[in-house]
């Protein structure tokens, strides 16, 4: 119980740190873009880069939080009327909505890709352990077969390769009977074809 509390506290601090670092990056980018008098479309793509970089290292919540902060900065500093959260032009409403949707979709996809990558790495470890166990089992079976010169059903003390025609079972297919020692077909009551 205590371990979970520690892990939850650590996870919440990590998410808070990611939100803070993303917000700081958006604020610095906003300051630089405002000073350079960049337009709405350029700034929105720069914000998307920040969101993608954050989502590649952080989780969905922190990236979504930074996306909303970036949306607010975009609207307040770069969409007319400037220094207002009010949007007059309907095309700017569409552009802001598309920015938010794009940033959230990218955040979700990158987060999902990161989780799949972690799962694949875990699966590779499982596969390596299965391969190691299989290799050990195969080596043990090989050693056991090498130490056991007889096969069941052929009598004790005789190996498979040293059989005479009397010791070869009659239910073997003709090919194996013909090649597993000298077989007298007349003795078995079958003619050779």
C-alpha positions in Angstrom: 0.0 0.0 0.0 2.8 2.4 0.9 4.7 1.7 -2.4 1.6 2.7 -4.4 1.4 6.0 -2.5 5.1 6.7 -3.3 4.6 5.8 -7.0 1.5 7.9 -7.3 3.3 10.9 -5.7 6.2 10.4 -8.0 3.9 10.2 -11.1 2.0 13.3 -10.2 5.3 15.2 -9.7 6.5 14.0 -13.1 3.3 15.1 -14.8 3.5 18.5 -13.0 7.1 18.9 -14.1 6.2 18.1 -17.7 3.3 20.6 -17.6 5.6 23.2 -16.2 8.3 22.6 -18.7 5.9 22.6 -21.6 4.2 25.8 -20.4 7.6 27.4 -20.0 8.6 26.4 -23.6 5.3 27.8 -25.0 5.9 31.1 -23.0 9.4 31.5 -24.3 8.3 30.7 -27.9 5.5 33.1 -27.6 7.8 35.9 -26.4 10.3 35.2 -29.3 7.5 35.0 -32.0 5.8 38.1 -30.7 9.1 40.1 -30.8 9.8 38.8 -34.4 6.2 39.7 -35.5 5.6 36.2 -36.9 2.1 35.4 -38.3 -0.5 33.0 -36.9 0.3 30.1 -39.2 4.0 30.1 -38.4 3.5 30.3 -34.7 0.9 27.6 -34.7 3.3 25.2 -36.4 6.0 26.1 -33.9 3.6 25.4 -31.0 2.8 22.0 -32.6 6.5 21.2 -32.5 6.6 21.9 -28.8 3.5 19.7 -28.3 5.0 16.8 -30.3 8.3 17.0 -28.4 6.5 17.0 -25.1 4.2 14.1 -26.1 7.2 12.1 -27.2 8.6 12.3 -23.6 5.5 12.8 -21.5 2.0 11.5 -21.2 -1.3 12.5 -22.7 -2.5 14.7 -19.9 0.6 17.0 -19.8 0.6 17.3 -23.6 -3.1 18.1 -23.7 -2.6 20.7 -21.0 0.2 22.3 -23.0 -1.9 22.2 -26.1 -4.6 24.2 -24.4 -2.0 26.7 -23.0 -0.6 27.1 -26.6 -4.1 27.6 -27.9 -4.7 30.4 -25.4 -1.4 32.1 -26.3 -2.1 31.7 -30.0 -5.5 33.3 -29.6 -4.4 36.1 -27.2 -1.2 37.2 -29.0 -1.5 36.3 -32.7 -5.2 36.3 -33.7 -7.0 39.6 -34.3 -8.1 41.3 -32.1 -4.7 41.0 -30.3 -4.6 41.0 -26.5 -8.1 39.5 -26.4 -9.4 36.0 -26.2 -12.3 37.0 -28.4 -12.2 35.8 -32.0 -14.0 38.0 -34.6 -13.3 36.3 -37.9 -14.9 32.9 -38.4 -11.9 31.6 -40.4 -9.7 32.2 -37.4 -12.2 30.2 -35.3 -11.8 27.3 -37.8 -8.0 27.7 -37.7 -7.9 27.7 -33.9 -10.2 24.7 -33.8 -8.1 22.8 -36.3 -5.0 23.7 -34.3 -6.5 22.3 -31.1 -7.8 19.1 -32.9 -4.4 18.5 -34.6 -2.4 19.0 -31.4 -4.7 16.6 -29.5 -4.6 14.0 -32.2 -0.9 14.2 -32.5 -0.6 14.0 -28.7 -2.8 10.9 -28.6 -1.0 9.1 -31.5 2.5 9.8 -30.1 1.5 8.7 -26.6 0.0 5.5 -28.1 3.1 4.9 -30.2 5.3 5.3 -27.1 3.2 2.8 -25.2 3.3 0.3 -28.1 7.1 0.7 -28.2 7.4 -0.1 -24.5 5.1 -3.1 -24.9 7.2 -4.4 -27.8 10.4 -4.0 -25.8 8.8 -6.0 -23.1 7.7 -8.6 -25.6 11.2 -8.9 -27.0 12.4 -9.7 -23.5 9.7 -12.4 -23.1 10.6 -13.8 -26.6 14.3 -13.9 -25.6 13.5 -15.8 -22.4 11.3 -18.3 -24.4 14.1 -18.8 -26.9 16.6 -19.4 -24.1 14.3 -21.9 -22.4 13.7 -23.7 -25.8 17.4 -23.8 -26.5 18.2 -25.3 -23.1 15.4 -27.9 -23.6 16.7 -28.8 -27.0 20.2 -29.2 -25.7 19.0 -31.4 -22.9 16.9 -33.5 -25.3 19.9 -33.8 -27.7 22.2 -35.0 -25.0 19.6 -37.5 -23.8 19.2 -38.9 -27.4 23.0 -39.1 -27.8 23.4 -41.1 -24.6 20.6 -43.5 -25.6 21.8 -45.8 -28.4 18.6 -47.9 -28.6 15.1 -47.1 -29.8 12.1 -48.6 -28.2 10.7 -51.7 -30.0 14.0 -52.9 -31.5 15.5 -54.9 -28.5 18.0 -53.9 -26.0 21.6 -53.1 -26.9 21.1 -52.5 -30.6 21.1 -49.1 -32.3 18.7 -48.2 -35.1 21.4 -48.1 -37.7 22.7 -51.6 -37.1 19.4 -53.4 -37.6 19.1 -56.6 -39.6 16.1 -57.1 -41.9 14.4 -59.3 -39.2 14.5 -56.4 -36.7 12.9 -53.8 -39.0 9.2 -53.5 -38.4 7.0 -54.6 -41.2 4.7 -51.6 -40.9 7.4 -49.2 -42.1 6.8 -47.8 -45.6 8.6 -49.6 -48.4 11.1 -46.8 -48.8 12.3 -47.0 -45.3 12.4 -50.8 -45.3 14.4 -50.8 -48.5 16.9 -48.3 -47.1 17.2 -49.3 -43.5 19.5 -52.3 -44.0 19.3 -55.2 -46.4 15.7 -56.3 -46.5 14.8 -59.5 -48.1 11.4 -58.7 -49.8 10.7 -62.3 -50.6 11.0 -63.1 -46.9 8.3 -60.5 -46.1 6.0 -61.8 -48.8 6.2 -58.8 -51.0 7.7 -58.5 -54.4 10.2 -55.7 -55.3 8.9 -53.2 -57.8 
